[in-house]
Amino acid sequence: MKLWGGRFSKDTDQLVEGFTASISFDQRLAEEDIAGSMAHCRMLGKQGIISPEETEAILAGLAEVQEEIRRGELTFSLALEDIHMHVEKRLTEIIGPAGGKLHTARSRNDQVALDMHLYVKKEILAVSSLIASLQQAIVEVASDNLEVIMPGYTHLQRAQPVLFSHHLLAYFWMLERDRERFMDAYKRADWFPLGAGALAGTTFPIDREMVAGELGFSRLYENSLDAVSDRDFVAEFHFAATLLMVHLSRLSEDLILWSTAEFGFAVLDDAFTTGSSMMPQKKNPDVAELVRGKTGRVLGSLVGLLTMLKGLPLAYNKDMQEDKEGLFDTVDTLKMSLTLYAAMLRTLKINEERMYAAVAGDFASATDLADYLVRKGLPFREAHAVVGGLVGRCVAEGRQLTDLTAGEMQEASPLLGAEALPLLLPEACVAARQARGGTAREAVVEQLKRARELLEL
């Protein structure tokens, strides 16, 4: 007999049972479900809605069910649909009819909302901690390679010299915004829904504040319809997760390019690469590629959730059962990706010579030469044209700017003196950008200092 089966004259079709049941995935909410039930039980006892003896029996029974689940001893059945009914059914088997009183003043609608709030709050803290661990790895690698110069790119074309540490720290600040987004989303996950009942509240004299306080919530839903139908906090988690994965995907693309023979800027450790079943020489950046690939999966879960929610009338609808599988998958994907990335970065080998050769063998210092002319009084657009002409000449003659003589430079502009030649060195280009946020060593050292302060290192 279903716990809700009183008004039904037929058994549920087995196909319907399999289609509507959520126990295959929402068993993951067992800890949150039991924690919520224990707090609810204590409140029912305090309010005199159930007796002290019943309260004690229910709490002891719930503790026993919790241990059975932790030990993997509880058998899950599609007939019992979800984690809530499994816990209640097993509780009643252990302590008898008193177990049926646990559901007083509660619906599965506000019960599952509570479970989801507790779960999302827990996972936001876990993900935020893993983000901080990855940020720490970035700080370590950047600090260890503070002198390394590499090409900075726009349009994937060499643009200006930058410090490798400066390039890598760009991801630190992306991750910092990700961490802030998750902690901001925590505020909405921290709303307490229990007490809303199915949709309209309850006739029993419950104390919502007591349960909210015991479970660590700072705010209560003020509208019962909103409480059972809100999944904004899940959508916010998905959005923060998607943007985090987009950032990791961009970092993956850098590492994948850098580790090619064509770039040769970096070598990924053997522990974080795989080989080919056919080509014995291959070393493939599979971890970085999979993180890049799984970004689409996380984005898909966000789109799926928003699409599910967009047409729902108030209040609870069975469609909302679809909020869980994508969330669980996203949580697992985030935690594995962040953990792997922190370890992979710490073992990354940088090819300093190859990076420097890429900068020295190109026209990355052209902007500095134009800036030199501007400081001599030439309007920037004219300076741009002068230096562009020099670059064109060098390209035609198969030379670099550093190959030009002082005389050749003065042919292009009398303002170009011999003192302009040292400005063409990559070290000079990097050192000149000392403003806060720039790539000069001093600016990057300050950047690292601020990064460590944020991580409280």
C-alpha positions in Angstrom: 0.0 0.0 0.0 1.4 3.4 -1.0 1.6 5.9 1.8 -0.7 8.1 -0.4 -2.8 5.2 -1.7 -6.0 5.6 0.4 -8.1 7.1 -2.4 -6.9 4.8 -5.1 -8.7 1.6 -6.2 -5.9 0.2 -8.5 -2.3 -0.5 -8.1 0.1 1.8 -9.9 1.2 0.4 -13.3 4.7 -0.9 -13.1 5.8 1.3 -16.0 4.4 4.3 -14.2 6.3 3.3 -11.0 9.5 3.1 -12.9 8.9 6.4 -14.7 7.9 8.5 -11.7 10.2 7.1 -9.0 13.2 9.1 -8.1 14.8 6.8 -5.6 17.5 5.8 -8.1 19.1 9.3 -7.7 17.5 11.1 -4.7 18.8 8.5 -2.3 21.8 10.8 -2.4 19.8 13.2 -0.2 19.5 10.7 2.6 21.7 12.6 5.1 19.8 15.8 4.4 16.4 14.1 4.6 17.2 12.5 8.0 18.7 15.7 9.4 15.6 17.6 8.4 13.3 14.9 9.8 15.1 14.9 13.2 14.8 18.7 13.5 11.2 18.5 12.5 10.6 15.8 15.1 12.1 17.7 17.9 9.9 20.7 17.0 6.8 18.5 17.0 7.7 17.3 20.4 8.4 20.8 21.8 5.1 22.0 20.5 3.2 19.1 22.1 2.1 17.9 18.7 3.6 14.5 19.5 4.4 13.1 22.9 7.8 13.0 24.5 7.9 9.2 24.2 7.0 9.4 20.5 9.7 12.0 20.0 12.3 9.9 21.6 11.3 6.8 19.7 11.3 8.6 16.4 14.7 10.2 16.9 16.2 6.8 17.9 14.6 5.1 14.9 15.8 7.8 12.5 19.3 7.4 13.9 19.1 3.6 13.2 17.8 4.2 9.7 20.7 6.6 9.1 23.2 4.0 10.1 21.6 1.4 7.9 21.8 3.7 4.9 25.5 4.6 5.7 26.3 0.9 5.9 24.5 0.2 2.6 22.0 -2.1 4.3 18.8 -0.4 3.3 17.2 -1.9 0.2 15.7 0.6 -2.1 12.5 -0.1 -4.0 10.8 1.7 -6.9 7.5 1.1 -5.2 8.5 3.4 -2.4 9.3 6.1 -5.0 11.7 8.4 -3.1 14.1 8.8 -0.2 11.4 10.3 2.0 9.1 7.3 1.8 12.0 4.9 2.2 13.0 6.6 5.5 9.4 6.8 6.8 8.6 3.2 5.9 11.8 1.8 7.5 11.2 4.0 10.5 7.7 2.6 11.0 9.1 -0.9 10.6 11.5 -0.2 13.4 9.4 1.7 16.0 5.8 0.9 14.9 2.9 3.2 14.2 4.6 6.2 15.9 6.8 6.4 12.9 3.8 7.6 10.9 3.5 10.6 13.1 6.8 12.1 11.8 5.0 13.4 8.7 2.6 15.5 10.8 2.5 19.1 9.6 4.8 18.3 6.6 4.5 17.4 2.9 6.9 15.8 0.6 6.8 19.1 -1.3 8.4 21.2 1.5 10.4 18.2 2.7 12.2 17.8 -0.6 12.7 21.6 -0.9 14.4 21.5 2.5 16.6 18.6 1.4 17.6 20.5 -1.7 18.5 23.6 0.2 20.6 21.7 2.7 22.4 19.8 -0.1 23.1 23.0 -2.2 24.4 24.8 0.9 26.7 21.9 1.7 28.0 21.6 -1.9 28.6 25.4 -2.3 30.9 25.3 0.6 32.7 22.2 -0.7 33.1 23.6 -4.2 34.3 27.0 -2.9 37.0 25.2 -0.8 38.2 23.4 -4.0 38.2 26.6 -5.9 40.5 28.1 -3.3 42.8 25.0 -3.5 43.1 25.5 -7.2 43.8 29.2 -6.7 46.5 28.3 -4.3 48.1 26.0 -6.9 48.0 28.9 -9.4 49.8 31.2 -6.9 52.4 28.5 -6.3 53.2 27.9 -10.0 53.1 31.7 -10.7 55.5 32.4 -7.9 57.9 29.6 -9.0 58.1 31.0 -12.6 58.2 34.7 -11.9 61.0 35.5 -14.4 59.5 33.6 -17.3 58.6 35.7 -20.3 56.1 34.5 -23.0 54.1 35.9 -25.8 50.7 37.4 -24.9 48.1 36.8 -27.6 45.1 38.4 -29.1 43.2 36.6 -31.9 45.7 33.8 -31.2 48.3 35.9 -32.8 51.4 37.1 -30.9 50.7 40.5 -29.5 53.0 41.7 -26.6 55.4 40.1 -24.2 54.0 39.2 -20.8 55.2 37.3 -17.8 54.0 33.7 -17.7 53.0 34.3 -14.1 50.8 37.2 -15.2 49.1 35.1 -17.8 48.4 32.3 -15.3 47.2 34.7 -12.6 44.4 35.9 -15.0 42.8 32.5 -14.1 43.2 33.2 -10.4 41.0 36.3 -10.7 38.4 34.4 -12.9 38.3 31.8 -10.1 38.0 34.5 -7.5 34.9 35.8 -9.2 33.6 32.2 -9.4 34.1 31.8 -5.7 32.3 35.0 -4.9 29.4 33.9 -7.2 29.0 30.7 -5.3 29.1 32.4 -1.9 26.6 34.9 -3.1 24.3 32.0 -4.3 24.7 30.6 -0.8 22.5 33.5 0.4 19.5 32.3 -1.6 20.1 28.7 -0.7 20.0 29.7 2.9 16.2 30.3 2.9 14.2 27.8 5.0 11.1 26.3 3.3 9.8 23.7 5.8 6.4 24.5 7.2 4.9 25.4 3.8 3.2 22.0 3.7 2.1 21.0 0.3 1.5 24.6 -0.7 -0.7 26.5 1.8 1.0 26.0 5.2 -0.3 23.8 8.0 -3.0 23.9 10.6 -0.7 22.7 13.3 1.0 25.1 15.7 4.6 24.6 14.4 7.7 26.6 15.2 9.4 27.2 11.9 12.1 29.5 13.5 13.1 26.6 15.9 13.7 24.2 13.0 15.4 26.8 10.8 17.8 27.7 13.7 18.7 24.1 14.4 19.5 23.4 10.7 21.5 26.6 10.4 19.2 28.7 8.2 19.3 32.5 8.4 16.0 33.3 6.6 12.5 31.9 6.2 10.3 31.9 3.1 7.4 34.2 3.9 5.1 32.6 1.3 4.3 28.9 1.3 3.6 28.8 -2.4 7.0 30.3 -3.1 8.7 28.0 -0.6 7.7 24.8 -2.4 8.0 26.0 -6.0 11.3 28.0 -5.8 14.3 26.5 -7.5 16.1 29.8 -8.1 18.9 28.7 -5.8 19.5 25.6 -7.8 19.6 27.6 -11.0 22.1 30.0 -9.4 24.3 27.1 -8.5 24.1 25.8 -12.1 25.0 29.2 -13.5 28.0 29.7 -11.2 29.0 26.1 -12.1 28.7 26.8 -15.8 30.8 29.9 -15.7 33.4 28.2 -13.6 33.6 25.3 -16.1 33.9 27.9 -18.9 36.9 29.4 -17.1 38.5 25.9 -16.7 37.8 25.2 -20.3 39.7 28.3 -21.4 42.6 27.2 -19.2 42.4 23.8 -20.8 42.6 25.3 -24.2 45.8 27.2 -23.2 47.4 24.0 -21.8 46.4 21.9 -24.8 48.0 24.5 -27.2 51.1 25.0 -25.1 51.7 21.3 -24.9 51.7 20.8 -28.7 55.0 20.4 -30.6 54.0 23.6 -32.5 54.0 25.7 -29.3 56.2 23.6 -27.0 55.7 26.0 -24.2 54.8 23.4 -21.5 54.9 19.7 -20.7 52.0 18.0 -18.9 53.1 15.4 -16.4 52.7 11.8 -17.5 50.3 11.2 -14.6 47.8 13.6 -16.2 48.1 12.4 -19.8 47.3 9.3 -21.7 48.7 7.5 -24.7 47.4 6.1 -28.0 46.4 2.5 -28.6 47.9 2.7 -32.0 50.6 5.4 -32.1 53.3 4.7 -29.5 54.8 8.2 -29.5 51.6 10.0 -28.5 51.0 11.8 -25.2 47.5 13.2 -25.1 46.2 15.9 -22.7 43.1 14.0 -21.9 42.4 15.6 -18.5 42.4 19.1 -20.0 40.4 17.9 -23.0 37.7 16.2 -20.8 37.4 19.3 -18.6 36.8 21.3 -21.8 34.3 18.7 -23.0 32.4 18.4 -19.8 31.8 22.2 -19.9 29.0 21.5 -22.4 27.5 18.9 -20.1 27.3 21.4 -17.2 25.9 24.1 -19.4 23.3 21.5 -20.6 22.1 21.0 -17.1 21.6 24.7 -16.6 19.6 25.0 -19.8 17.6 21.8 -18.9 16.6 23.2 -15.4 15.6 26.6 -16.8 13.6 25.1 -19.6 11.8 22.8 -17.1 11.0 25.8 -14.8 9.9 28.3 -17.4 6.3 27.2 -17.9 5.4 25.8 -14.5 2.3 27.2 -12.7 2.4 27.6 -8.9 3.0 25.6 -6.9 4.7 22.2 -6.9 4.6 20.1 -10.1 6.1 16.7 -10.8 8.3 18.3 -13.4 10.4 19.6 -10.5 11.7 16.1 -9.8 14.0 16.8 -12.8 16.0 19.3 -10.8 18.1 16.7 -9.2 20.0 14.5 -11.6 21.6 17.4 -13.5 22.5 19.0 -10.2 24.2 15.9 -8.8 26.1 15.4 -12.1 27.2 19.0 -12.1 28.4 18.7 -8.5 30.4 15.6 -9.3 31.9 17.2 -12.5 32.9 20.3 -10.7 34.6 18.6 -7.8 36.5 16.1 -9.9 37.6 18.9 -12.4 38.8 21.2 -9.6 40.7 18.5 -7.8 42.4 17.2 -10.9 43.3 20.7 -12.1 45.0 21.7 -8.8 47.2 18.5 -9.0 47.9 18.9 -12.7 49.1 22.5 -12.5 51.5 21.7 -9.7 53.3 19.2 -11.9 53.3 21.4 -15.1 56.8 21.9 -16.6 57.4 25.2 -18.3 59.8 25.5 -21.3 61.2 28.9 -20.5 63.6 29.0 -23.5 60.9 28.1 -26.0 58.6 30.8 -24.6 61.3 33.4 -24.7 62.3 32.5 -28.3 58.7 33.0 -29.4 58.8 36.5 -28.0 62.2 37.4 -29.2 61.6 36.1 -32.7 58.6 38.3 -33.5 57.4 41.9 -33.6 55.9 41.9 -30.1 57.8 45.0 -29.1 56.3 47.2 -31.9 53.8 48.9 -29.5 56.7 50.0 -27.3 58.4 51.6 -30.2 55.2 53.5 -31.1 54.9 54.6 -27.4 58.5 55.9 -27.6 57.5 58.1 -30.5 54.5 59.4 -28.7 56.7 60.4 -25.7 58.8 62.3 -28.3 55.7 64.3 -29.3 54.4 62.4 -32.3 50.6 61.7 -32.3 49.9 58.0 -31.7 48.2 57.4 -35.0 51.3 58.8 -36.8 53.6 56.8 -34.6 51.5 53.7 -35.3 52.0 54.3 -39.1 55.8 54.8 -38.7 56.3 51.6 -36.8 53.9 49.7 -39.0 56.0 50.7 -41.9 59.1 49.4 -40.2 57.4 46.1 -39.5 56.3 45.8 -43.1 59.9 46.4 -44.2 61.2 43.8 -41.8 58.6 41.2 -43.0 59.6 41.8 -46.6 63.3 41.5 -45.9 62.9 38.5 -43.5 64.3 40.5 -40.5 63.2 41.5 -37.0 62.9 44.9 -35.5 65.9 44.1 -33.4 67.9 43.7 -36.6 67.4 47.3 -37.6 70.2 49.8 -37.3 69.9 53.2 -35.8 70.2 54.7 -39.3 67.4 52.6 -40.7 65.2 53.6 -37.8 65.9 57.3 -38.4 65.0 56.9 -42.0 61.5 56.0 -40.8 61.4 59.0 -38.4 64.1 61.4 -37.2 62.6 61.0 -33.7 63.8 57.4 -33.5 67.2 57.7 -31.7 69.7 55.0 -30.8 68.2 54.9 -27.3 65.1 53.3 -28.8 66.9 50.1 -29.6 67.0 48.7 -26.0 63.2 49.2 -25.8 62.8 46.4 -28.4 64.0 43.7 -25.9 61.2 41.6 -24.4 62.5 42.3 -20.9 62.2 46.0 -21.5 58.6 45.6 -22.8 57.6 43.7 -19.8 59.3 45.9 -17.3 57.7 49.1 -18.7 54.2 48.0 -17.7 54.4 48.8 -14.0 50.9 50.2 -13.4 48.7 48.2 -11.1 47.4 45.1 -13.0 50.3 45.3 -15.5 52.8 42.6 -16.4 55.9 44.2 -15.0 57.6 42.0 -12.3 56.9 44.5 -9.6 53.2 44.7 -10.5 52.9 40.9 -10.6 54.6 40.6 -7.2 51.9 43.0 -5.9 49.3 40.9 -7.6 50.6 37.8 -6.0 50.5 39.6 -2.6 46.8 40.5 -3.0 46.0 36.9 -4.2 47.7 35.5 -1.1 45.8 37.9 1.1 42.5 36.8 -0.4 43.4 33.2 0.3 44.8 34.1 3.7 48.1 32.3 2.9 
